[in-house]
Amino acid sequence: MSDPAPLIAVNPTAAPEPAALDALQDFVERHPRLFVLTGAGISTDSGIPGYRDDNGAWKRSPPITLQEFLGSESWRRRYWARSMIGWPTVGLAQPNGAHRALAQLDAAGRVGALVTQNVDGLHQRAGSRDVIELHGSIGLVHCLDCGAQYTRASLQPQLVARNPAVAGAFAEPAADGDAHLEFDGTNAFDIPACEACGGMLKPSVVFFGENVPRERVAAASAALDAADAVLVVGSSLMVYSGYRFCAWAQQRGKPVAAINLGKTRADPLLALKVAAPCAATLEALVARLAASNASSA
């Protein structure tokens, strides 16, 4: 399937322009079963910072890797100290207009699959169904030894009680429950162990350097096969785990549109790009679709 829609750039500081919304509405109406892929940019209006700037570069040093977390006690102390300070930002975050708009599109039968690179759980809380969380959930923690699972919220009081000297620190929040806390991992920091076996606890997320579980990739690939087109929302696609679906869509003859402020790795593949805020764009799209349905009823 080919798509003749033009590539459109919109003023990123303003609401989406009518021409861009016309093109986006046309794209969605011509492709009734969408494979939606979301990234950090959809959650910034919920107060959760993103990883990258408009050029796709890191806003800070790259996140901890799996190898660092598993291989070094000091790295684990640093991770959990920063997580203790940053967790409230993501733990208390609420879905924004973009999440709610996608849930409305889902309820209307326009979303065949919603695949997210985010770990904040906001799509589910907004009402989207059958969300595929490529990178897991920051709201869960599991034991690497016995597999016992805990909520991240239940771990927070333990971290605070065990580390009162650090708990009062202030640091600017970072992506996915991290914080810009200058903490030397060689300093003392008491990390809770698994209550069941005393094993090492790890957030139930895919760290950098860790592979996305095959069953998640397979489920997303099958959903892509069943879709008419791909809609990317709020992702620079710099990480291959998300970009691959755009590459696969091109190979399978399915057009790709994106709503994203700044460049994406998939820009050369896009049939349509709307460089405008996610929430304003999706809310306007849903309103237009509802009006169109009402007028044709």
C-alpha positions in Angstrom: 0.0 0.0 0.0 1.4 3.4 -0.9 0.3 6.7 0.5 0.5 10.0 -1.4 0.1 12.2 1.7 2.8 15.0 1.8 5.3 15.6 4.5 4.1 18.6 6.5 6.0 20.7 9.0 4.0 22.7 11.6 5.1 25.5 13.9 6.1 23.5 17.0 5.1 26.3 19.4 1.6 26.7 18.2 -1.6 24.6 17.9 -1.6 22.4 14.8 -2.5 24.3 11.7 -5.7 23.4 9.7 -3.7 22.1 6.7 -1.8 19.6 9.0 -5.0 18.5 10.7 -6.7 18.1 7.3 -3.8 15.8 6.2 -3.9 13.9 9.5 -7.6 13.4 9.4 -7.4 12.2 5.9 -4.6 9.7 6.8 -6.7 8.3 9.7 -9.9 8.0 7.7 -8.1 6.3 4.8 -6.4 3.8 7.2 -9.1 2.7 9.7 -7.0 0.2 11.6 -4.0 2.0 13.0 -0.9 0.6 14.7 -0.1 3.3 17.2 3.5 3.6 18.5 4.1 6.1 21.4 7.2 7.4 23.1 8.2 9.7 25.9 6.9 12.9 24.1 3.3 11.9 24.8 3.9 11.9 28.5 5.7 15.3 28.9 2.4 17.1 29.3 1.8 14.8 32.4 5.0 16.2 33.9 7.3 13.3 33.0 10.4 14.6 31.3 11.6 13.1 28.1 15.0 11.6 27.3 16.0 13.6 24.2 15.9 17.2 22.8 14.3 18.2 19.5 17.4 17.0 17.6 17.2 13.5 19.1 20.3 14.1 21.4 20.4 13.0 25.1 19.2 15.8 27.5 21.6 14.3 30.1 24.0 11.4 30.4 22.5 8.1 29.1 20.4 6.0 31.5 21.9 3.1 33.4 22.6 -0.1 31.5 21.7 -3.6 32.5 25.3 -4.5 32.7 26.0 -1.6 35.1 23.0 -2.4 37.3 23.9 -6.1 37.6 27.6 -5.8 37.8 28.2 -3.1 40.4 26.8 -2.4 43.9 27.7 1.2 43.6 25.7 1.6 40.3 22.7 -0.1 42.0 23.0 2.4 45.0 23.2 5.3 42.5 20.2 4.0 40.6 17.9 3.4 43.7 19.0 6.7 45.3 18.0 8.6 42.2 14.8 6.5 41.8 13.8 7.2 45.4 13.9 11.0 44.6 12.4 10.7 41.1 9.6 8.1 41.7 6.9 10.6 42.9 7.0 12.4 39.6 6.0 9.4 37.6 4.1 7.6 40.4 1.7 10.6 40.8 1.5 11.5 37.1 -2.0 11.6 35.5 -2.9 10.9 31.9 -3.1 14.0 29.7 -5.2 14.9 26.7 -3.0 12.8 24.3 -3.5 9.6 26.3 -7.2 10.3 26.6 -7.6 11.0 22.9 -5.9 7.7 21.9 -8.2 5.9 24.3 -11.1 7.6 22.5 -9.8 6.5 19.1 -9.4 3.0 20.6 -13.0 3.0 21.8 -14.1 4.1 18.4 -12.4 1.1 16.8 -9.7 3.0 15.0 -6.7 1.6 16.9 -5.8 -2.0 16.0 -2.9 -2.0 18.4 -1.2 0.5 20.8 2.5 -0.2 21.3 4.3 2.0 23.8 8.0 2.5 24.5 6.9 4.2 27.8 6.9 2.5 31.2 4.5 4.9 33.0 1.2 3.0 32.6 -0.6 6.2 31.6 -2.2 4.7 28.5 -4.0 2.0 30.5 -5.1 4.5 33.1 -6.6 6.7 30.3 -8.6 3.7 29.1 -6.7 2.2 26.3 -7.1 -1.6 26.1 -4.6 -4.3 25.3 -1.5 -2.0 25.4 1.8 -3.7 24.5 4.4 -2.2 26.8 7.7 -2.9 24.9 9.9 -1.8 27.8 7.8 -3.0 30.7 6.4 -1.1 33.6 8.2 1.2 36.1 5.3 0.5 38.5 6.5 -3.0 39.2 9.7 -4.5 40.7 10.7 -8.2 40.6 13.2 -10.4 42.3 15.9 -11.7 39.9 16.4 -14.8 42.0 12.9 -16.1 42.8 10.7 -14.0 40.5 8.6 -12.5 43.3 6.9 -9.3 42.2 6.1 -6.1 44.1 4.7 -2.7 43.3 7.1 0.1 43.0 4.8 2.2 45.2 5.2 -0.4 48.1 9.0 -0.2 47.8 9.1 3.6 48.2 8.4 3.8 52.0 11.1 1.2 52.6 13.7 3.2 50.6 12.8 6.4 52.4 12.8 4.8 55.9 16.2 3.1 55.3 17.8 6.2 53.8 16.5 9.3 55.6 19.7 11.3 54.9 19.1 11.0 51.1 15.3 11.1 51.2 15.3 14.8 51.9 17.4 15.7 48.9 15.9 17.8 46.1 16.8 17.1 42.5 15.2 17.9 39.2 13.1 15.0 37.9 14.3 13.1 34.9 12.7 10.5 32.5 10.9 7.4 33.8 11.2 8.1 37.5 14.8 9.1 37.5 16.2 12.3 39.0 19.2 14.5 38.4 20.7 13.6 41.8 24.4 13.9 42.2 24.9 10.8 44.2 28.2 8.9 44.5 27.4 5.2 44.5 30.3 4.6 46.9 28.3 6.3 49.6 26.1 4.3 51.9 22.6 3.6 50.6 20.5 0.7 51.9 18.6 -1.1 49.2 15.7 -3.4 50.2 16.1 -7.1 49.2 13.3 -9.5 48.2 11.1 -10.3 51.2 10.6 -13.8 50.0 14.2 -14.9 49.4 16.6 -12.0 50.0 17.4 -11.8 46.4 18.2 -8.7 44.2 15.3 -6.5 43.2 15.1 -4.9 39.7 12.5 -2.6 38.2 10.4 -4.5 35.7 11.6 -2.5 32.8 13.9 -3.2 29.9 17.2 -1.4 30.7 19.5 -0.1 28.0 21.6 -3.0 26.9 18.8 -5.4 27.6 16.7 -7.1 24.9 12.9 -6.6 24.6 11.3 -9.9 25.4 10.6 -11.9 22.2 7.0 -12.4 22.9 6.3 -8.7 23.1 8.1 -8.1 19.8 6.2 -11.0 18.2 2.8 -9.7 19.5 3.6 -6.2 18.1 4.8 -7.6 14.8 1.6 -9.6 14.4 -0.4 -6.4 15.2 1.5 -4.5 12.6 0.6 -7.2 10.0 -3.0 -6.7 10.8 -2.9 -2.9 10.6 -3.5 -0.5 7.7 -0.9 2.1 8.7 1.4 3.3 11.5 0.9 6.4 13.6 3.9 7.4 15.7 3.1 9.8 18.6 5.8 11.5 20.7 8.9 9.5 19.8 12.2 10.4 18.2 12.6 6.7 17.4 16.3 6.9 18.1 16.1 3.6 19.9 15.9 0.6 17.5 13.2 -1.2 19.6 10.7 1.4 18.4 12.2 2.4 15.0 12.1 -1.2 13.8 8.4 -1.0 13.4 8.6 1.9 11.0 11.2 0.0 9.0 9.1 -3.1 9.0 6.0 -1.0 8.0 7.9 0.3 5.0 9.0 -3.3 4.0 5.4 -4.4 4.3 4.0 -1.5 2.3 2.2 0.2 5.1 2.4 4.1 5.4 3.8 5.8 8.5 2.7 9.1 9.9 4.2 10.9 12.9 3.1 13.5 15.5 6.3 14.7 17.1 8.2 17.8 18.0 11.6 17.6 16.5 13.4 15.2 14.2 12.8 11.4 14.2 15.1 8.6 13.0 12.3 7.6 10.7 11.8 11.0 9.0 12.9 9.7 5.6 10.2 7.0 5.8 7.3 9.2 6.8 4.3 9.8 4.5 3.2 12.5 6.9 4.7 14.4 9.8 2.9 16.8 12.1 5.4 18.7 14.1 3.0 20.0 16.8 2.2 19.2 20.4 0.8 15.7 20.9 -2.2 16.5 23.1 -3.4 19.5 21.1 -3.1 17.6 17.8 -4.8 14.4 19.0 -7.6 16.3 20.8 -8.3 18.3 17.6 -8.2 15.1 15.5 -10.7 13.3 17.7 -13.0 16.4 17.6 -12.8 16.5 13.8 -13.5 12.8 13.5 -16.5 13.0 15.8 -17.9 16.0 13.8 -17.4 14.1 10.6 -19.2 11.0 11.9 -22.1 13.2 13.2 -22.5 15.0 9.8 -22.5 11.7 7.9 -25.0 10.0 10.3 
